[in-house]
Structures are given as structure tokens and as C-alpha cells.
């Protein structure tokens, strides 16, 4: 599976963007997908994840209520709609695919070590 993230950009605080993660491969629907981000000087952190079927979604507390993850398996794509952006959301955003569709406990999806396919990242910069 190859992943390509896009949709980042420069946006004012309070604004919104839609990030996209396009995937190649016929088995995309069997893989959970996560979004992570890395701000300058900080470690990469979990943002959101969605199961292979799209039935379950998960969010970091810092983005809950502002970000929405979704997927369209017919298009081999996962989206992250980011709203009410804050300066602390500035980071490179990465999408990643996990080996399986879902995990128990679901908190396994919060760890970047679970994922074996990564996209190249897309920069989101929020100006205040």
C-alpha cells in the first residue's frame, strides 16, 4: 500500500481545511488508517483513526469536537476535516495504514508503532 497525504496549507486561526490520504492497492478497506502530526521540535503524536469499514472513529482529546475523520473505500481515500484551527495545530500531518481493519483494545490505534505504511506528510500552518 502506498499513501499520499495532501490538502495542507496556510490558514488563519479559526479556519478549516480538508486533508486527504489517497491510497493505492486493492486491500485498502481491510486496513485501519490513522492520522498523526509532528510539530517542530516535538514528537509525532496521534490525531485520529478510523477502522477499515469506517464504522468506528477515534480522536485525541486535543482535537475532539474540531476534527472529523472519514473514509471512502470506493475511492481508496481517507479524509481529515480540521476545523476551528488553533496555532498549536501547526504541524506536518501524516496518514498511515495499519495491517488490520480494527484492533482490540482500540487504543492500539493510538501508537504509531502499529502502522506499517506511511504517507509523506502534508504541512498545516495556522497563523494567529
C-alpha positions as CSV (number, residue, x, y, z in Angstrom):
1,X,0.0,0.0,0.0
2,X,1.2,3.5,-0.9
3,X,-0.2,6.5,0.8
4,X,-0.1,10.1,-0.3
5,X,-1.3,12.9,2.0
6,X,-2.5,16.3,0.7
7,X,-4.6,19.3,1.5
8,X,-2.4,21.1,3.9
9,X,-1.8,24.8,3.7
10,X,-1.6,28.1,5.5
11,X,-4.8,29.1,7.2
12,X,-5.8,31.7,9.8
13,X,-6.8,30.6,13.3
14,X,-10.4,29.5,13.4
15,X,-10.2,28.4,9.8
16,X,-10.6,24.9,8.3
17,X,-9.0,22.5,5.9
18,X,-9.7,19.1,4.5
19,X,-6.8,16.7,4.4
20,X,-6.8,13.8,2.1
21,X,-5.0,10.5,2.2
22,X,-5.0,8.7,-1.1
23,X,-4.0,5.0,-1.2
24,X,-3.1,2.5,-3.8
25,X,-3.8,-1.2,-3.5
26,X,-6.9,-3.3,-3.5
27,X,-6.8,-4.2,0.2
28,X,-7.3,-0.7,1.5
29,X,-10.7,-1.4,3.0
30,X,-9.1,-4.0,5.2
31,X,-6.8,-1.6,6.9
32,X,-7.4,0.9,9.7
33,X,-6.0,4.3,8.9
34,X,-4.6,6.9,11.3
35,X,-3.6,10.5,11.2
36,X,-0.6,11.7,13.2
37,X,1.1,15.0,13.3
38,X,4.5,16.3,14.2
39,X,5.2,19.9,15.2
40,X,8.6,21.4,15.1
41,X,10.8,20.2,18.0
42,X,8.1,17.8,19.2
43,X,7.5,14.1,18.8
44,X,4.9,12.8,16.4
45,X,1.5,12.4,18.1
46,X,-1.7,10.6,17.4
47,X,-4.6,12.7,16.0
48,X,-7.3,10.4,14.8
49,X,-8.0,6.9,13.4
50,X,-10.7,5.1,11.6
51,X,-11.4,1.4,11.2
52,X,-11.3,-0.3,7.8
53,X,-15.1,-0.3,7.4
54,X,-15.4,3.3,8.7
55,X,-17.7,2.2,11.5
56,X,-15.5,3.4,14.3
57,X,-13.5,6.6,14.7
58,X,-11.2,7.8,17.4
59,X,-9.7,11.2,18.3
60,X,-7.1,12.6,20.5
61,X,-8.6,14.8,23.3
62,X,-6.9,17.8,21.8
63,X,-8.8,17.6,18.6
64,X,-12.1,16.1,19.7
65,X,-15.0,18.1,18.5
66,X,-12.9,20.0,16.0
67,X,-11.6,17.3,13.7
68,X,-13.6,14.7,11.8
69,X,-12.2,11.6,10.1
70,X,-14.0,9.7,7.4
71,X,-13.2,7.3,4.5
72,X,-14.5,6.4,1.1
73,X,-13.2,2.9,0.3
74,X,-14.6,3.1,-3.2
75,X,-12.1,5.8,-3.8
76,X,-9.3,4.4,-1.6
77,X,-9.3,7.6,0.4
78,X,-9.4,8.8,4.0
79,X,-10.2,12.4,4.9
80,X,-9.5,14.5,7.9
81,X,-11.6,17.6,8.2
82,X,-9.9,20.0,10.5
83,X,-12.0,22.9,11.8
84,X,-11.6,25.7,14.4
85,X,-7.9,25.5,13.9
86,X,-5.5,26.8,16.5
87,X,-1.9,27.8,16.3
88,X,-1.0,24.7,18.2
89,X,-2.4,22.6,15.4
90,X,0.5,23.7,13.2
91,X,2.4,20.6,12.2
92,X,3.2,18.1,9.5
93,X,0.2,15.7,9.2
94,X,0.8,12.1,8.2
95,X,-1.6,9.4,7.3
96,X,-0.7,5.8,8.0
97,X,-2.3,2.4,7.4
98,X,-2.3,-0.5,9.8
99,X,-2.1,-4.2,9.0
100,X,-5.7,-4.9,10.1
101,X,-9.1,-3.3,9.9
102,X,-9.7,-3.0,13.7
103,X,-8.0,-3.6,16.9
104,X,-8.9,-4.6,20.5
105,X,-8.2,-2.7,22.6
106,X,-8.9,0.1,20.2
107,X,-6.2,2.2,21.9
108,X,-3.7,0.2,19.9
109,X,-4.5,2.6,17.1
110,X,-3.0,5.4,19.1
111,X,0.5,4.1,18.7
112,X,2.5,4.9,15.6
113,X,4.3,1.6,16.0
114,X,1.2,-0.2,14.9
115,X,1.3,1.2,11.4
116,X,3.4,-0.2,8.7
117,X,2.6,2.1,5.8
118,X,3.1,5.9,5.9
119,X,2.5,8.8,3.6
120,X,4.9,11.6,3.1
121,X,3.1,14.2,5.2
122,X,1.3,17.5,4.4
123,X,2.1,20.8,6.2
124,X,-0.6,22.6,8.1
125,X,0.3,26.1,9.3
126,X,-2.1,28.1,11.4
127,X,-1.5,31.8,11.7
128,X,-2.8,33.7,14.7
